[in-house]
Amino acid sequence: MSKKKKKLSKHNEKAEKILSFGIISGLVIGVLVAFVLFILTDNMFWMVLPLITTFVGFAISSLINKGNAKIKPSTSKSKY
């Protein structure tokens, strides 16, 4: 039994790329900043920063996707 793979539209592919980019960039920035702040202050609180920036990156990328979502009129006409 083979499952058919759903083909994503161009808009969904772009949205998926933007979301993953936002999450990954938020995580990377959080890890780098947390490491530097941990070294400078010797406070374990900064180790929570990557988790926070991951969610911030997700929120920002969601807002970018929401701004890019434009309602386009349908060009296909139904024959009913």
C-alpha positions as CSV (number, residue, x, y, z in Angstrom):
1,M,0.0,0.0,0.0
2,S,1.5,3.2,-1.1
3,K,0.4,6.5,0.2
4,K,0.0,9.4,-2.2
5,K,2.1,12.4,-1.3
6,K,0.1,15.6,-1.2
7,K,1.5,18.2,-3.5
8,L,1.9,21.6,-1.7
9,S,1.0,24.8,-3.5
10,K,3.6,27.4,-4.1
11,H,2.2,29.6,-1.3
12,N,2.3,26.7,1.2
13,E,5.8,25.8,0.2
14,K,6.9,29.4,0.7
15,A,5.1,29.6,4.1
16,E,6.7,26.4,5.3
17,K,10.2,27.7,4.3
18,I,9.6,31.0,6.1
19,L,8.4,29.3,9.3
20,S,11.3,26.9,9.4
21,F,13.7,29.8,8.7
22,G,12.2,31.8,11.6
23,I,12.4,28.9,14.1
24,I,15.9,27.9,13.2
25,S,17.2,31.5,13.1
26,G,15.5,32.2,16.5
27,L,17.2,29.1,18.0
28,V,20.6,29.9,16.6
29,I,20.5,33.5,17.7
30,G,19.3,32.5,21.2
31,V,22.0,29.9,21.6
32,L,24.8,32.3,20.6
33,V,23.5,35.2,22.8
34,A,22.8,32.9,25.7
35,F,26.3,31.4,25.5
36,V,28.0,34.9,25.4
37,L,25.8,36.2,28.3
38,F,26.5,33.0,30.3
39,I,30.2,33.4,29.9
40,L,30.1,37.1,30.8
41,T,27.7,36.8,33.8
42,D,28.1,33.2,35.0
43,N,24.3,33.1,35.5
44,M,22.4,29.9,34.4
45,F,19.3,32.0,33.7
46,W,20.6,32.8,30.2
47,M,20.3,29.1,29.2
48,V,16.6,29.6,28.9
49,L,17.1,32.3,26.2
50,P,17.2,29.9,23.3
51,L,13.8,28.6,24.1
52,I,12.4,32.1,24.3
53,T,14.0,33.2,21.1
54,T,12.7,30.1,19.3
55,F,9.2,31.1,20.1
56,V,9.9,34.7,19.2
57,G,11.3,33.6,15.8
58,F,8.2,31.4,15.3
59,A,5.9,34.4,16.1
60,I,7.8,36.8,13.8
61,S,7.8,34.3,10.9
62,S,4.1,33.7,11.4
63,L,3.5,37.5,11.2
64,I,5.5,37.6,8.0
65,N,3.4,34.8,6.5
66,K,0.2,36.5,7.6
67,G,1.4,39.7,5.8
68,N,2.2,37.8,2.7
69,A,-1.1,36.0,2.5
70,K,-3.1,37.9,-0.1
71,I,-6.6,36.8,-1.1
72,K,-6.5,36.2,-4.8
73,P,-9.7,35.9,-6.8
74,S,-10.3,32.5,-8.3
75,T,-9.7,32.3,-12.0
76,S,-11.3,28.9,-12.5
77,K,-15.0,29.0,-13.3
78,S,-17.2,26.1,-12.3
79,K,-19.6,24.5,-14.8
80,Y,-22.5,23.9,-12.4
